[in-house]
Amino acid sequence: MNKSLLATVAALSLSAGVAAHAEAEHTLVFSSWVPPTHNINAQMLPNMIKMIEEATGGRVTGEIRMGIAPPPAQMDLVLDGAVDVAYVFHGYQPGRFTSYKLVELPGVDTTAEAASVAYWNLFQNHLAALNEHRGVKVIGLHTHGAGQLHTNTPVDSLADMAGLKLRMPGGVASEVGTALGTTGIQVPAPKVYETLSSNTADGVMMTIDSRQGFRLTEVAPHYFEIPGGFFRGSFAYIMNEDVFADLPEELQTALEDKVFGEPISRMSGAVWDEGDAFSIQLTKDTEGNTITQASVEDIAAFASIVTDVQASVIEEVSAKGIDAAAALASFRSELGVQ
């Protein structure tokens, strides 16, 4: 899908949602902070609203509102009842969330769909006990695809990264970047284009899908990838607890059985995978863009860095009160990785 078509899809999805409100008994207000053409707005949230409508026989629908507040404020929007549903990127709020880092660790070469389903199961079996999302209802979890490196000048090896000033999303990506000798700056995703176009940063560690969603082909034409990525970002869909409790019991049951949990986690991961594939092709088709694969030597060197970062994350998460090593092993076992 090109940009104009994505914009059309987003607009049609929103207008369809408006039409659906007229017939629905309950309209959930969704907050979104990415650009209108991003796949979260063009596909994920409209898909979720469609799943909600189908599960409830049209009695519940949703309305997407964009740009209400910056990414770090999404949890508080839902807590305060300003919106009913939102999604949070855990890495934007260091200290508030910690356990998600187990999912962000590199070294797992899999799809976002598979990782997202495994993430939901990991949460149910290990992470929910930490109550890091206290005050809101977690209704889904997902990861994006492998986070890779996007720069304004060519990078041919890991050694070339030393000294680069890179926008980092926080979490494991920032720890990996430090280990590689880069200088990290934290900028919310909606500000990435501006940051790169002004040369405030040399590049960004971000999802592949961002080459289309955040127009990185224009400001970071050089793409460097390593198997499994440098990290894998973590998102949660959250809902206001009182809004859910106020729904009739049969509607609560329908949402829990047919939408929340694995269904929307799987759907969201699958959308990321499709977006990644599109962005790779877009990069190949865009004049001046390059794609560089990590060498065998770089892959081996990065494995050592992963081992160190993993040990640090396990220690940090274990301090919160769970067996982090066992939780990570469970997550990776489901994905067929040791």
Secondary structure, 3 states (H helix, E strand, C coil): CCHHHHHHHHHHHHHHHHHHHCCCCEEEEEEECCCCCCHHHHHHHHHHHHHHHHHCCCCEEEEEEECCCCHHHHHHHHHHCCCCEEEEEHHHCECCECCCHHHHCCCCCCCHHHHHHHHHHHHHHHHHHHCCCCCEEEEEEEECCCEEEEECCCCCCHHHHCCCEEEECCHHHHHHHHHCCCEEEECCHHHHHHHHHCCCCCEEEEECCHHHHCCHHHHCCEEEECCCCCECCEEEEEEEHHHHHHCCHHHHHHHHHHCCCHHHHHHHHHHHHHHHHHHHHHHHHCCCCEEEECCHHHHHHHHHHHHHHHHHHHHHHHCCCCCHHHHHHHHHHHCCCC
